[in-house]
Amino acid sequence: MKLLSLILFLLSCFLVPVEAQNSVARDWNEELLEAIRNDFARPTVHARNLFHSSLIMYDTWAIFNDSAETIFLGKSFGGYECTFNGISTPSEIDSAIHEVMSYAMYRLLIHRFTNSPNANNTLESFTDLFISFGYDENITTVDYSNNSFAALGNYLAQEIINFGLQDGSNEQDDYGNQYYVPQNEPLVLDLYEDNTNINPNRWQPLAFDVFIDQSGNVYPLDTPSFLSPEWGQVTPFSLKTEDLSILNDGFDSYVYNNPGAPHFIQNSTANGIDDPYKWNFALVIAWSAHLDPNDDSLIDISPASLGNTDISSFPSTFEEYQTFYNFSDGGSVGSGHEINPITAMPYTPQMVKKSDYARVLAEFWADGPDSETPPGHWFTILNYVNDHPETIKRFAGQGAILSNLEWDVKSYLVMGGAMHDAAINTWGIKGYYDYVRPISAIRYMASKGQSTDNTLPSFNPHGLPLIPDLIEVIASGDDLAGDNDINVGKIKVKSWKGPDFIDNPDTDVAGVDWILGTHWWPYQRPTFVTPPFAGYLSGHSTFSRAAATVLTKITGSKFFPGGIGTFDVIENEFLVFEEGPSESFTLEWATYQDASDQTSLSRIWGGIHPPIDDIKGRIIGEKIGEESFDLAQQYFSGTLSNSLISNPITNTKIYPIPVQNSLYIETQFLGEIKLELYSLSGKLIFSINNINHFGVLEVNLEHLAQGVYILNGLSNKDSLLFQKKIIK
């Protein structure tokens, strides 16, 4: 249903047919997106798949372009040397690109999806497309010395595969965790057990009878492990070394753009709502109370009222967070748009039930089932923006109109690089801070009691704050008091009632009412509940803001084609978690950023994230989108002589470790090298310039205090040559 809805969205959104002739890059990208929909829902893994495939597509095109520069083929990328001896210029360049790209993509995708839960159908689809082009799957040689374009494609794929086996992803062990261990025991969801014996600041695994991921696949474990907590060490595209910290809380966490710690729970002695931790999770409860279709409250969901939230308004202090998010009514600050700048006409208001709007957002942006995961979701939006007749394919809105192929390989590279870097950045943060999700935090605090009034029953400094008509203490005579007043003194919350009240999601609606706080559920299906990884930061916020920035950059406009994007929601046909919505309406966005911001808010209504997970993800996402675009532009114009910006040479030897007095650096890079030594907190200890004449540098560290440090070596152009951890 969700796949059909997405197709209808994009068709209704832009009201145009797909181009009659796709580029070969588009054909293979569509194959990859469909494979992702049928694979396990692993955003990190699939962001990497999207980037590596985009890298293949781009390099295949760049080989035969006089101005552009390859990134991987014939270069050192992430310390991996991919040799390339060249190939003769063909008489039919487009045909050669088609052949090289098809062989390379076919080999890579077959390798990456061999163990997919739907591998038979997925691999057959790859082969069908490959054969439809007239290519021979039996040509497997990688020897392109006789100018075989098929062999060159096989070679490029094999090199990307080899690179992927040493890029820090642990692909050879099915991307399994090597060091991370959760601090909390699993929460058995259906038993509604006392959840007070956990660390309320850390992530808690969830235990299921059956776990079905966001793509609808039955997961092989009943207690899914944390997905990719060590992903920060994966080789990125444009993330900068100067933004990297290597932190340790049980294992080395590679954290780019460190946002600092989230809010940890306080021992409230006054009103608990003044504790930022409790305010954040109480807001999730408050927004859950909006999910009742029996509530006839109407809001204008058009661009006339929503969107246009400037980054300068993003909060940084607790007081600013309280102003930015509307605790009681939902949503956040945003002035909306007075007119559509493309049509010069005002946007038409659209009044819709807030309950329907919030429920639809929670499911639409949840990316499941039939999901491409958030990175793939934004690729589908990119593809259909590319198809719109009002999209003029001048890259960044300037210069000549590009062919479909050149436009696709360039836009895919920027988007793929941004999605990959967003995954690395976000999951490095998730793995290090290991922050709690609402399902655990709310049930924990409800088990503790209330933290507002020490003269009332069930006071506990870690309890939920009391809020009239939202969070209250159960009194005798209450509908929830239970037999013999067993629940008197416990905490009740007004929220979505949860899956216990849904027997058939095609016909039933749970609605909103008072429930025990220890029975609180996010607005998700009971076989999924919450993604199996920490909350802080929000992947949806980071991915979406990065993607919105990329779309703005590559199109040269912040607005959707025609000044509006739409998605038609059909009464009682769209929702999957329960019946609904109760009426038909249309989601609308003026800008890519408006869609991104809506994504972020949807995760709060869905009970997946509190506000603290959101804003810093948006900020980092925008930075990533800009950096991915800027680096890609340098490759497009051929202004990089070698890709060393984020690709350290790993065959540098540094010894002895631990160091006593002198440290020796043996490297193949000759000439001036700038050495920078940083503490793990990111403080620069010293910076010196040395000339490497003979391949070995000596650095005196006799007076360096004991500890762990990061040593960077940079060329005279400030390109990263190596990065090593030093122990004194």
C-alpha positions in Angstrom: 0.0 0.0 0.0 2.8 2.5 0.9 4.6 1.9 -2.4 1.4 2.5 -4.3 0.8 5.6 -2.2 4.3 6.9 -3.0 3.8 6.4 -6.7 0.4 8.2 -6.5 2.1 10.9 -4.5 4.7 11.6 -7.0 2.4 11.4 -10.0 -0.2 13.6 -8.3 2.5 15.8 -6.9 3.9 16.9 -10.3 1.1 15.8 -12.6 3.4 14.7 -15.3 4.3 11.3 -16.9 7.8 9.8 -16.4 10.1 10.5 -19.3 9.8 8.0 -22.1 13.5 7.4 -22.1 15.4 7.1 -18.8 19.2 7.3 -18.7 21.0 4.1 -17.9 21.9 5.6 -14.5 18.2 6.2 -13.7 17.4 2.6 -14.7 20.0 1.2 -12.3 19.0 3.5 -9.6 15.4 2.4 -9.8 16.6 -1.2 -9.6 18.6 -0.4 -6.4 15.6 1.4 -4.8 13.4 -1.6 -5.4 16.0 -3.9 -4.0 16.2 -1.7 -0.9 12.4 -1.9 -0.5 12.7 -5.6 -0.4 15.7 -5.8 1.9 16.1 -5.4 5.7 15.4 -1.7 6.7 19.0 -0.6 7.4 19.4 3.1 6.7 23.2 3.1 7.2 23.8 0.1 4.9 21.5 1.4 2.2 22.9 5.0 2.4 26.3 3.3 1.7 24.8 1.2 -1.2 23.3 4.4 -2.7 26.6 6.2 -2.4 28.8 3.4 -3.8 26.4 2.9 -6.7 26.4 6.7 -7.4 30.2 6.7 -7.2 30.3 3.9 -9.9 27.8 5.8 -12.1 29.7 9.1 -11.8 33.2 7.6 -12.4 31.9 5.7 -15.4 30.7 9.0 -16.9 33.8 10.9 -15.8 36.2 8.5 -17.5 35.1 9.7 -20.9 34.7 13.4 -20.0 37.6 15.8 -20.7 36.7 18.2 -17.9 35.6 16.0 -15.0 37.8 14.0 -12.7 37.1 10.6 -11.4 36.8 10.0 -7.6 37.7 6.4 -7.2 39.0 4.9 -10.5 42.8 5.6 -10.7 42.8 7.4 -7.3 43.4 6.9 -3.6 40.1 7.0 -1.9 39.9 6.4 1.8 43.4 4.9 1.7 42.4 2.4 -0.9 44.4 2.6 -4.1 42.4 1.8 -7.2 44.8 1.6 -10.2 43.6 2.4 -13.7 45.8 2.1 -16.8 43.4 3.9 -19.1 41.3 2.8 -22.0 41.0 4.0 -25.5 38.4 6.6 -26.3 35.5 4.9 -28.1 33.8 6.2 -31.2 30.4 5.9 -29.4 31.0 7.4 -25.9 27.4 7.0 -24.8 27.4 3.4 -25.7 30.6 2.8 -23.9 29.3 4.5 -20.7 26.2 2.4 -20.9 28.2 -0.8 -21.1 30.7 0.0 -18.4 28.0 1.3 -16.0 25.7 -1.7 -16.6 28.4 -4.3 -16.0 29.7 -2.4 -12.9 26.2 -1.9 -11.4 25.1 -5.4 -12.1 28.2 -6.9 -10.4 28.0 -4.6 -7.4 24.3 -5.1 -6.8 24.4 -8.9 -7.2 27.2 -8.9 -4.6 25.4 -6.5 -2.1 22.0 -8.2 -2.2 22.9 -11.9 -2.5 21.8 -12.4 1.1 18.7 -10.2 1.0 15.5 -11.7 2.4 14.0 -11.5 -1.0 17.2 -12.3 -2.9 15.6 -14.6 -5.5 13.3 -11.9 -6.9 15.8 -9.1 -6.4 18.7 -10.8 -8.2 16.3 -11.9 -11.0 15.2 -8.3 -11.5 18.9 -7.2 -11.8 19.6 -9.9 -14.3 16.4 -9.1 -16.3 17.4 -5.5 -16.7 21.0 -6.4 -17.6 20.0 -8.9 -20.2 17.4 -6.5 -21.7 20.3 -4.3 -22.6 21.8 -7.1 -24.6 24.7 -7.8 -22.3 26.2 -11.2 -21.5 26.3 -12.1 -17.8 28.9 -14.8 -18.6 31.5 -12.1 -19.3 33.2 -11.9 -15.9 36.8 -11.0 -16.8 38.3 -7.9 -15.2 41.1 -7.6 -17.7 40.3 -4.5 -19.7 43.7 -4.2 -21.4 42.2 -5.0 -24.7 39.8 -2.1 -24.4 36.8 -4.2 -23.2 34.2 -2.0 -21.7 32.5 -5.0 -20.1 35.8 -5.9 -18.4 36.3 -2.4 -17.2 32.8 -2.4 -15.7 33.6 -5.7 -14.0 36.9 -4.3 -12.8 35.4 -1.1 -11.3 32.7 -3.2 -9.5 35.3 -5.5 -8.1 37.4 -2.6 -6.9 34.4 -1.0 -5.2 33.6 -4.4 -3.6 37.2 -4.8 -2.4 37.2 -1.3 -1.0 33.9 -2.0 0.8 35.5 -4.9 2.6 38.0 -2.6 4.3 36.0 0.7 4.7 35.1 0.3 8.3 31.6 -1.0 7.7 32.3 -4.7 8.7 30.5 -5.8 5.6 32.3 -9.2 5.6 30.5 -9.9 8.9 27.1 -8.7 7.6 27.7 -5.3 9.2 27.6 -6.7 12.7 28.7 -4.9 15.8 32.2 -5.6 17.1 32.4 -3.6 20.3 29.1 -2.1 21.4 27.3 -3.6 24.3 23.9 -2.1 25.5 23.8 -0.9 29.1 20.1 -1.8 29.7 18.3 -5.1 29.6 15.6 -5.5 27.0 12.1 -4.1 27.6 9.5 -6.9 27.1 6.8 -4.7 25.5 3.7 -6.7 26.0 4.3 -7.6 29.7 4.1 -4.0 30.9 6.8 -4.7 33.5 8.3 -2.3 35.9 10.9 -0.5 33.9 12.6 1.4 36.8 15.8 -0.7 36.8 17.4 0.9 33.8 19.7 3.8 33.1 17.1 6.3 31.8 19.7 8.1 29.8 20.8 5.2 27.7 19.2 3.2 24.9 17.2 0.1 25.8 16.7 -2.9 23.5 13.1 -4.0 22.8 12.0 -7.7 23.0 9.3 -9.0 20.7 7.5 -12.3 20.0 8.1 -11.4 16.4 10.0 -8.3 15.1 9.0 -7.0 11.6 11.2 -4.2 10.4 10.0 -1.1 8.6 10.3 -2.8 5.2 8.0 -5.6 6.3 10.6 -8.3 6.7 10.6 -10.7 9.6 13.8 -10.1 11.5 15.8 -13.2 12.6 16.1 -12.1 16.2 13.3 -11.4 18.7 15.5 -8.7 20.4 17.1 -6.8 17.6 20.6 -5.4 18.4 21.6 -1.8 18.0 22.0 -1.1 14.2 25.5 0.4 13.3 26.6 2.0 16.6 30.2 1.9 15.2 29.3 3.4 11.8 31.2 6.6 12.4 34.4 4.9 11.3 33.1 4.1 7.8 35.0 6.0 5.0 32.9 9.1 4.2 32.6 11.3 1.1 32.9 14.9 2.2 33.1 14.8 6.0 36.1 16.8 7.1 38.8 15.5 9.4 38.9 18.7 11.3 35.3 18.0 12.3 36.1 14.6 13.7 36.5 13.6 17.3 37.4 10.0 18.4 35.7 9.5 21.7 35.6 6.5 23.9 32.8 5.2 26.1 33.6 1.5 25.9 34.9 1.6 22.4 36.4 4.2 20.0 33.5 6.2 18.5 34.2 8.3 15.4 32.0 11.4 15.9 31.9 14.1 13.3 30.4 17.5 14.1 30.0 16.6 17.7 26.7 18.2 18.9 27.4 17.6 22.6 25.4 15.6 25.0 21.6 15.5 25.0 19.6 16.3 28.2 20.0 13.7 31.0 17.4 13.2 33.6 17.5 15.4 36.7 16.5 14.7 40.3 13.6 17.2 40.3 12.8 18.6 43.7 10.5 21.3 42.3 8.1 21.0 39.4 9.5 18.2 37.1 8.4 20.0 33.9 11.3 22.4 34.5 13.7 19.5 33.8 14.5 19.6 30.1 14.6 15.8 29.9 11.1 15.5 31.4 9.8 18.4 29.2 11.0 16.7 26.1 9.4 13.4 26.7 6.2 15.0 28.2 5.9 16.9 24.9 5.9 13.5 23.1 3.0 12.4 25.3 1.2 15.7 24.6 1.5 15.3 20.8 0.4 11.7 21.0 -2.9 13.1 22.4 -3.5 14.7 19.0 -4.0 11.3 17.2 -7.8 11.0 17.8 -10.0 11.2 14.7 -12.9 11.9 17.0 -11.3 15.3 17.7 -12.7 17.7 15.1 -10.0 20.4 15.7 -9.0 21.9 12.3 -5.7 23.4 11.1 -4.5 24.9 7.9 -1.9 22.6 6.4 -1.2 24.6 3.3 2.1 26.5 2.7 0.1 29.6 3.4 0.3 28.7 7.1 3.1 26.1 7.5 6.7 26.1 6.6 9.3 28.8 5.9 11.2 28.2 9.2 14.5 29.9 9.0 17.6 28.2 10.5 18.2 31.4 12.5 15.1 30.6 14.5 16.4 27.2 15.6 16.6 26.9 19.4 19.8 26.3 21.4 18.7 27.0 25.0 16.0 25.1 26.8 13.9 28.3 26.9 14.2 28.6 23.1 13.1 25.0 22.7 10.0 25.7 24.7 9.2 28.6 22.4 10.1 26.9 19.1 7.8 23.8 19.7 4.2 24.2 20.5 3.8 21.9 23.5 0.0 21.8 23.6 -1.1 22.2 20.0 1.7 20.6 18.1 4.0 21.9 15.4 6.7 24.6 15.5 7.4 28.2 14.6 7.1 29.0 10.9 5.6 32.0 9.1 4.3 30.2 6.0 4.6 31.7 2.5 2.5 34.6 1.4 2.6 33.7 -2.3 3.8 31.0 -4.7 6.9 32.7 -6.3 6.5 30.6 -9.4 2.8 31.4 -10.1 2.8 34.8 -8.2 -0.5 33.6 -6.7 -1.3 33.1 -3.0 -1.3 29.5 -1.7 -4.8 28.3 -1.1 -5.6 27.5 2.6 -6.6 23.9 3.3 -8.4 23.1 6.6 -7.9 19.5 7.8 -8.4 17.7 11.1 -5.2 18.0 13.1 -5.6 14.3 14.2 -5.7 13.1 10.6 -2.8 15.4 9.6 -0.6 14.1 12.5 -1.4 10.5 11.9 -0.7 10.7 8.2 2.6 12.5 8.8 3.7 9.8 11.3 3.1 7.1 8.6 4.1 9.0 5.5 7.6 9.9 6.7 8.1 6.6 8.6 9.2 5.0 5.4 7.7 1.6 5.9 6.5 -0.9 4.8 7.5 -1.0 1.1 10.1 1.5 2.1 13.4 2.7 0.6 14.5 3.9 4.1 15.0 7.7 4.5 18.0 7.9 2.1 16.2 6.0 -0.6 13.0 8.0 0.0 14.8 11.2 -0.9 16.2 9.6 -4.0 12.7 8.9 -5.1 11.8 12.5 -4.5 14.9 13.6 -6.5 14.0 11.3 -9.4 10.5 12.7 -9.7 11.7 16.3 -9.4 14.1 15.5 -12.2 11.1 14.3 -14.3 9.0 17.5 -13.8 8.7 19.5 -17.0 9.5 22.7 -15.1 12.8 21.3 -14.0 15.4 22.9 -16.2 18.5 20.8 -16.0 21.1 23.5 -15.6 23.2 22.2 -12.7 22.9 24.6 -9.8 20.6 26.7 -12.0 23.5 27.8 -14.2 25.2 27.0 -17.4 24.2 24.8 -20.3 21.2 22.4 -20.1 22.6 18.9 -19.4 21.7 15.6 -20.9 19.6 13.3 -18.7 22.6 11.1 -18.2 25.0 13.9 -17.0 22.3 15.4 -14.8 21.5 12.0 -13.2 25.1 11.0 -12.5 25.9 14.4 -11.0 22.7 14.7 -8.9 23.0 11.1 -7.7 26.6 11.7 -6.6 25.7 14.7 -4.6 22.7 13.1 -3.0 24.4 9.8 -2.5 27.4 11.4 -0.9 25.2 13.5 1.4 23.0 10.5 2.5 26.1 8.4 3.1 27.8 11.1 5.2 24.6 11.8 7.1 24.5 8.1 8.1 28.1 8.1 9.2 27.7 11.4 11.1 24.4 10.5 12.7 25.1 6.9 13.7 28.5 7.8 15.1 26.7 10.2 17.4 24.0 7.6 18.2 26.6 5.0 19.0 28.6 7.3 21.4 25.7 9.0 23.2 23.5 5.9 23.2 20.5 7.9 24.1 17.1 6.7 25.3 14.0 6.5 23.2 10.5 7.7 24.3 9.1 4.2 24.7 11.7 3.5 27.4 11.9 7.0 29.0 8.1 7.4 29.3 7.5 4.0 30.8 10.5 4.5 33.1 9.3 7.8 34.5 5.7 6.5 34.7 6.9 3.5 36.7 8.7 5.9 39.1 5.7 8.1 39.7 5.3 11.9 39.5 7.9 14.6 40.0 5.7 17.7 40.4 4.4 17.7 44.0 6.0 16.0 46.9 2.8 16.3 48.9 0.9 14.1 46.5 1.1 10.3 46.1 3.9 8.6 44.1 6.3 11.5 44.2 9.7 10.6 42.8 12.5 12.9 41.5 12.5 10.8 38.3 8.8 10.6 37.8 6.7 12.3 35.1 5.7 15.9 35.6 2.0 16.3 36.3 0.1 18.3 33.7 -3.7 18.8 34.1 -5.7 16.8 31.5 -2.5 15.2 30.2 -0.5 13.5 33.0 -2.2 12.9 36.3 -2.3 10.6 39.4 -5.0 7.9 39.4 -7.4 8.5 42.3 -10.0 6.1 43.7 -13.1 6.1 41.5 -11.1 6.7 38.4 -12.0 4.5 35.4 -8.4 3.2 35.6 -8.4 2.6 39.3 -8.8 -1.2 38.7 -10.1 -3.9 41.0 -9.6 -3.1 44.7 -8.0 0.2 43.6 -4.9 -1.6 42.4 -3.8 1.3 40.2 -4.6 4.1 42.6 -1.6 6.4 43.0 -0.1 5.3 39.7 0.3 7.7 36.7 -2.1 8.0 33.8 -1.5 9.8 30.6 -3.8 10.9 27.8 -2.3 9.5 24.6 -2.9 7.2 21.6 -4.2 4.0 23.2 -1.9 1.7 21.3 -2.1 -1.7 19.5 -4.0 -3.4 22.4 -7.1 -1.6 21.1 -6.6 -2.6 17.4 -7.6 -6.1 16.4 -7.8 -5.4 12.7 -5.8 -2.3 11.4 -7.9 -2.2 8.3 -11.1 -1.4 10.2 -10.1 -0.5 13.8 -9.0 2.9 15.3 -7.4 2.9 18.7 -8.2 6.6 19.4 -7.0 8.7 22.4 -7.9 8.3 26.0 -6.4 7.9 29.5 -4.1 4.9 29.8 -1.6 3.8 32.4 1.7 5.6 31.8 3.5 2.3 31.9 1.3 1.2 28.9 2.4 4.1 26.7 3.1 3.2 23.0 4.5 5.3 20.1 2.2 5.6 17.1 3.7 2.6 15.3 2.8 -1.0 14.6 3.3 -3.4 17.5 5.7 -5.6 15.6 8.1 -2.6 15.2 7.4 0.0 17.8 10.7 1.9 17.6 13.8 1.6 15.3 16.5 -0.6 16.9 19.1 2.1 17.6 19.5 5.1 19.9 17.4 8.2 19.3 19.9 11.1 19.5 20.3 12.4 16.9 17.4 11.9 14.6 18.4 10.2 11.4 15.2 11.5 9.7 16.1 15.1 10.6 19.7 14.7 9.4 19.0 12.8 6.2 16.1 15.0 5.3 17.8 18.4 5.9 20.8 17.2 4.0 18.6 16.0 1.1 16.6 19.2 1.0 19.9 21.2 0.9 21.1 19.1 -2.0 17.9 19.5 -3.9 18.1 23.3 -3.4 21.7 23.4 -4.5 21.4 21.2 -7.6 18.2 22.8 -8.9 19.2 26.3 -8.1 15.9 26.9 -6.3 14.6 26.1 -2.8 11.0 25.6 -4.2 9.5 22.4 -5.6 8.9 22.7 -9.4 5.9 24.9 -9.9 6.3 26.2 -6.3 4.4 23.3 -4.7 4.7 19.6 -4.1 1.6 17.6 -3.1 0.6 14.2 -1.9 -3.0 13.1 -2.1 -4.2 11.2 0.9 -7.4 9.1 0.4 -10.0 8.6 3.1 -9.6 5.2 4.9 -7.0 4.0 2.4 -3.6 5.5 3.4 -3.0 4.6 7.1 -1.5 1.2 7.9 -1.3 1.3 11.7 -5.0 1.7 12.0 -8.0 2.7 9.9 -7.9 6.2 8.4 -7.6 9.0 7.7 -11.2 10.0 8.3 -11.3 12.3 5.3 -9.3 12.8 2.1 -6.8 15.7 1.9 -3.5 16.7 0.3 -0.1 17.2 1.9 1.6 20.2 0.5 5.1 21.7 0.6 6.4 24.9 -1.0 10.1 24.1 -0.5 12.3 21.1 0.0 13.2 22.5 3.4 9.5 22.6 4.3 9.2 18.9 3.5 12.3 18.2 5.5 11.0 20.2 8.5 7.7 18.3 8.3 9.7 15.0 8.4 11.3 16.1 11.6 8.0 17.0 13.3 6.4 13.7 12.1 8.8 11.7 14.2 7.6 13.5 17.4 3.9 12.8 16.5 4.9 9.2 15.8 6.5 8.9 19.3 9.9 8.1 17.9 11.9 11.2 18.9 11.6 14.1 21.4 12.6 17.6 20.3 16.2 17.3 21.6 16.9 14.7 18.9 15.7 17.0 16.1 17.3 20.4 15.8 21.0 19.5 15.9 20.2 16.8 13.3 18.8 19.5 11.0 21.8 21.8 11.5 24.3 19.0 10.8 22.3 17.8 7.8 22.4 21.2 6.2 26.2 21.4 6.7 26.6 17.9 5.1 24.4 18.8 2.1 26.5 21.9 1.4 29.8 20.1 1.8 28.7 17.2 -0.4 27.7 19.6 -3.1 30.8 21.7 -2.8 33.2 18.7 -3.1 31.2 17.2 -5.9 31.4 20.4 -7.9 35.2 20.3 -7.6 35.2 16.8 -9.2 32.8 17.9 -11.9 35.1 20.8 -12.9 38.3 18.8 -12.5 39.8 21.2 -10.0 41.0 18.5 -7.7 44.4 16.9 -8.6 43.8 14.1 -6.2 41.1 13.2 -3.8 42.8 13.4 -0.5 40.4 15.7 1.3 38.7 13.0 3.3 40.8 10.1 2.2 43.8 9.4 4.4 46.7 7.3 3.2 46.5 4.3 5.5 49.9 2.8 4.7 51.6 5.4 6.9 53.4 3.7 9.8 53.7 5.4 13.2 55.7 3.9 16.0 56.2 3.2 18.8 52.7 3.0 20.3 52.6 3.9 23.2 55.2 6.5 22.7 57.8 7.4 25.3 59.9 10.3 24.0 60.2 10.2 20.2 57.5 9.3 17.7 58.5 8.1 14.2 56.3 8.6 11.2 57.1 6.6 8.1 55.1 7.8 5.0 55.4 7.7 1.3 54.5 11.4 1.0 57.6 13.5 0.5 57.7 17.2 1.0 56.3 19.5 3.6 53.9 17.9 6.1 52.0 19.8 8.8 51.5 17.8 11.9 48.6 18.6 14.2 48.1 16.9 17.6 44.6 17.1 19.2 43.2 15.9 22.5 40.2 13.6 22.4 38.0 16.6 23.3 39.2 18.3 20.1 41.7 20.8 21.6 44.7 21.5 19.4 47.9 20.7 21.4 50.4 21.8 18.8 50.9 22.3 15.1 54.3 22.1 13.4 55.6 21.9 9.9 58.2 19.3 8.9 60.0 18.5 5.7 60.0 14.8 4.8 63.0 14.0 2.7 63.7 10.4 3.3 60.3 8.9 4.2 60.7 9.0 8.0 59.9 11.9 10.3 60.8 12.1 14.0 58.7 14.1 16.5 59.8 14.8 20.1 56.9 14.2 22.5 59.0 14.0 25.6 57.1 16.8 27.4 53.6 15.6 26.3 51.3 14.6 29.2 50.1 11.1 29.4 46.9 10.4 27.6 45.3 9.6 24.2 45.6 12.0 21.3 44.8 12.3 17.6 47.7 13.0 15.2 46.8 14.5 11.8 49.3 14.8 8.9 48.4 17.3 6.2 50.0 18.4 2.9 50.9 22.0 2.2 47.5 22.3 0.6 45.8 21.1 3.8 44.8 17.8 2.3 44.6 15.0 4.9 47.5 12.5 4.4 47.0 10.4 7.6 45.2 10.3 10.9 46.3 8.1 13.8 45.5 7.7 17.5 48.5 8.2 19.7 48.9 6.9 23.3 51.5 8.5 25.6 
